[in-house]
Amino acid sequence: MKKAINFIGARWFFIALSIAMISAGVIGYVANGGFNLSIDFTAGLNQQFRIDPAARTVAIAEVRQALAELGRYDLQAIGAPAEQQFVVKVMADPAVGDFQARTEARILQLLEQAFGTGNITVQSSDFVGPRYSQELATQTISILLVAVILILIYAAFRFKFVYGMAAVLCLLHDALFMLAVAALFRIEFSPTTVAAVLTIIGFSINDTIVIFDRVRENRGLMRDADLAMLLNTSITQTLGRTILTSTTVFLSIIALFVLASGDIKNFALLMLVGIFEGAYSTIFIASPIVYMWTRANEKRRKAKDLAKYGQGQAPEQRQAQALVQRRAAAEPVAEPEAPEPEVIQAAEEAAGGAEAEASEALAPMQAPVVDSPPPGPQGQPAQQEGRVAMPTSGGGYTRLQRRHKKRRR
């Protein structure tokens, strides 16, 4: 297996980087006076019109150029291109009285100047009030909350609660990061922006689940490894898959960003940022959250055990010791009674008799002490055949006798 990269060891650097980026987005939000909301989230006029194809064939770029004097507006082509139907949304200006009537007349005037009188047909014209915009914003937030809750339930059921919370906090980090980018660079906040954020959330949670699933597999294979090594190994093993997936999606979004325009271009721009951010948060945010959360739980458990059982033993040992102490307190151990004098005298007599029997049995084995013969012709003591001198010890006992006596005792 290849060497595991120490991602957990660098967790504080990347956490500080994320905090700095989100803080920059908050500063940009305050400095710019909020998000750059599109027409869909503000009050304004929504008008659908048709340019007669028989009179002239036009492109959406020409229509957008013709309505440039309206200021802040949004233009979309609907239906078949041959029908030349468009929808224009103009943001309401509170300073203009009778905004709807004046804006409708101005739109018709600009279109007739560019494409000829009588070639423009107004199909519908509606004024979208602030109440509708607020309901749309509320529904958007509700959709995000429902998605987050469902993801939490899924991750907690598939793994553990701590993994589910790490996945949810990672998704919250993704959403805040994307909103910070939109606020800092004044990207228009529209339903397309919401779609981009939801897409990135789905992309990020998929990568997070892959890593957590590998952690669950390695837990059974690396029983002796600590949590940091387990997480680092799992991330390293799935790093190639993460890079290949992110690169493939990135190349597809690049083509969409270059060829598209309008809201689709903004969508592609947010997706380009979100692809790298999703992979970044999965590796450097989700797994460190699991590590720090687990360690915090262990510290709280150890502190609780220390307060309850004392220091120096595992909880199981402390529980067993406490159980033994409770049993000892409930059932005191009786002291042994002293033996009777008759019993002691009988034991001493039996020991003395056994010692006498041992001495009598070993008496034939004692070798007599032999005087040394006169020296031989060359100064060596003469050897006598058939007799072996055995060394004796104090009290007349040989070494063999002492050993036998010790065994009998």
Secondary structure in CASP SS format (residue, H / E / C, confidence):
PFRMAT SS
TARGET T0000
AUTHOR 0000-0000-0000
METHOD secondary structure of the structure
MODEL  1
M C 1.00
K C 1.00
K C 1.00
A C 1.00
I C 1.00
N C 1.00
F C 1.00
I H 1.00
G H 1.00
A H 1.00
R H 1.00
W H 1.00
F H 1.00
F H 1.00
I H 1.00
A H 1.00
L H 1.00
S H 1.00
I H 1.00
A H 1.00
M H 1.00
I H 1.00
S H 1.00
A H 1.00
G H 1.00
V H 1.00
I H 1.00
G H 1.00
Y H 1.00
V H 1.00
A H 1.00
N C 1.00
G C 1.00
G C 1.00
F C 1.00
N E 1.00
L E 1.00
S C 1.00
I H 1.00
D H 1.00
F H 1.00
T C 1.00
A C 1.00
G E 1.00
L E 1.00
N E 1.00
Q E 1.00
Q E 1.00
F E 1.00
R E 1.00
I E 1.00
D C 1.00
P C 1.00
A C 1.00
A C 1.00
R C 1.00
T C 1.00
V C 1.00
A C 1.00
I H 1.00
A H 1.00
E H 1.00
V H 1.00
R H 1.00
Q H 1.00
A H 1.00
L C 1.00
A H 1.00
E H 1.00
L H 1.00
G C 1.00
R C 1.00
Y E 1.00
D E 1.00
L E 1.00
Q E 1.00
A E 1.00
I E 1.00
G C 1.00
A C 1.00
P H 1.00
A H 1.00
E H 1.00
Q C 1.00
Q E 1.00
F E 1.00
V E 1.00
V E 1.00
K E 1.00
V E 1.00
M E 1.00
A C 1.00
D C 1.00
P C 1.00
A C 1.00
V C 1.00
G C 1.00
D C 1.00
F H 1.00
Q H 1.00
A H 1.00
R H 1.00
T H 1.00
E H 1.00
A H 1.00
R H 1.00
I H 1.00
L H 1.00
Q H 1.00
L H 1.00
L H 1.00
E H 1.00
Q H 1.00
A H 1.00
F H 1.00
G C 1.00
T C 1.00
G C 1.00
N C 1.00
I E 1.00
T E 1.00
V E 1.00
Q E 1.00
S E 1.00
S E 1.00
D E 1.00
F E 1.00
V E 1.00
G C 1.00
P H 1.00
R H 1.00
Y H 1.00
S H 1.00
Q H 1.00
E H 1.00
L H 1.00
A H 1.00
T H 1.00
Q H 1.00
T H 1.00
I H 1.00
S H 1.00
I H 1.00
L H 1.00
L H 1.00
V H 1.00
A H 1.00
V H 1.00
I H 1.00
L H 1.00
I H 1.00
L H 1.00
I H 1.00
Y H 1.00
A H 1.00
A H 1.00
F H 1.00
R H 1.00
F C 1.00
K C 1.00
F H 1.00
V H 1.00
Y H 1.00
G H 1.00
M H 1.00
A H 1.00
A H 1.00
V H 1.00
L H 1.00
C H 1.00
L H 1.00
L H 1.00
H H 1.00
D H 1.00
A H 1.00
L H 1.00
F H 1.00
M H 1.00
L H 1.00
A H 1.00
V H 1.00
A H 1.00
A H 1.00
L H 1.00
F C 1.00
R C 1.00
I C 1.00
E E 1.00
F E 1.00
S C 1.00
P H 1.00
T H 1.00
T H 1.00
V H 1.00
A H 1.00
A H 1.00
V H 1.00
L H 1.00
T H 1.00
I H 1.00
I H 1.00
G H 1.00
F H 1.00
S H 1.00
I H 1.00
N H 1.00
D H 1.00
T H 1.00
I H 1.00
V H 1.00
I H 1.00
F H 1.00
D H 1.00
R H 1.00
V H 1.00
R H 1.00
E H 1.00
N H 1.00
R H 1.00
G H 1.00
L H 1.00
M C 1.00
R C 1.00
D C 1.00
A C 1.00
D C 1.00
L H 1.00
A H 1.00
M H 1.00
L H 1.00
L H 1.00
N H 1.00
T H 1.00
S H 1.00
I H 1.00
T H 1.00
Q H 1.00
T H 1.00
L H 1.00
G H 1.00
R H 1.00
T H 1.00
I H 1.00
L H 1.00
T H 1.00
S H 1.00
T H 1.00
T H 1.00
V H 1.00
F H 1.00
L H 1.00
S H 1.00
I H 1.00
I H 1.00
A H 1.00
L H 1.00
F H 1.00
V H 1.00
L H 1.00
A C 1.00
S C 1.00
G C 1.00
D H 1.00
I H 1.00
K H 1.00
N H 1.00
F H 1.00
A H 1.00
L H 1.00
L H 1.00
M H 1.00
L H 1.00
V H 1.00
G H 1.00
I H 1.00
F H 1.00
E H 1.00
G H 1.00
A H 1.00
Y H 1.00
S H 1.00
T H 1.00
I H 1.00
F H 1.00
I H 1.00
A H 1.00
S H 1.00
P H 1.00
I H 1.00
V H 1.00
Y H 1.00
M H 1.00
W H 1.00
T H 1.00
R H 1.00
A H 1.00
N H 1.00
E H 1.00
K H 1.00
R H 1.00
R H 1.00
K H 1.00
A H 1.00
K H 1.00
D H 1.00
L H 1.00
A H 1.00
K H 1.00
Y H 1.00
G C 1.00
Q C 1.00
G C 1.00
Q C 1.00
A C 1.00
P H 1.00
E H 1.00
Q H 1.00
R H 1.00
Q H 1.00
A H 1.00
Q H 1.00
A H 1.00
L H 1.00
V H 1.00
Q H 1.00
R H 1.00
R H 1.00
A H 1.00
A H 1.00
A H 1.00
E C 1.00
P C 1.00
V C 1.00
A C 1.00
E C 1.00
P C 1.00
E C 1.00
A C 1.00
P C 1.00
E C 1.00
P H 1.00
E H 1.00
V H 1.00
I H 1.00
Q H 1.00
A H 1.00
A H 1.00
E H 1.00
E H 1.00
A H 1.00
A H 1.00
G H 1.00
G H 1.00
A H 1.00
E H 1.00
A H 1.00
E H 1.00
A H 1.00
S H 1.00
E H 1.00
A H 1.00
L H 1.00
A H 1.00
P H 1.00
M H 1.00
Q C 1.00
A C 1.00
P C 1.00
V C 1.00
V C 1.00
D C 1.00
S C 1.00
P C 1.00
P C 1.00
P E 1.00
G C 1.00
P C 1.00
Q C 1.00
G C 1.00
Q C 1.00
P E 1.00
A C 1.00
Q C 1.00
Q C 1.00
E C 1.00
G C 1.00
R C 1.00
V C 1.00
A C 1.00
M C 1.00
P C 1.00
T C 1.00
S C 1.00
G H 1.00
G H 1.00
G H 1.00
Y C 1.00
T C 1.00
R H 1.00
L H 1.00
Q H 1.00
R H 1.00
R H 1.00
H H 1.00
K H 1.00
K H 1.00
R H 1.00
R H 1.00
R C 1.00
END
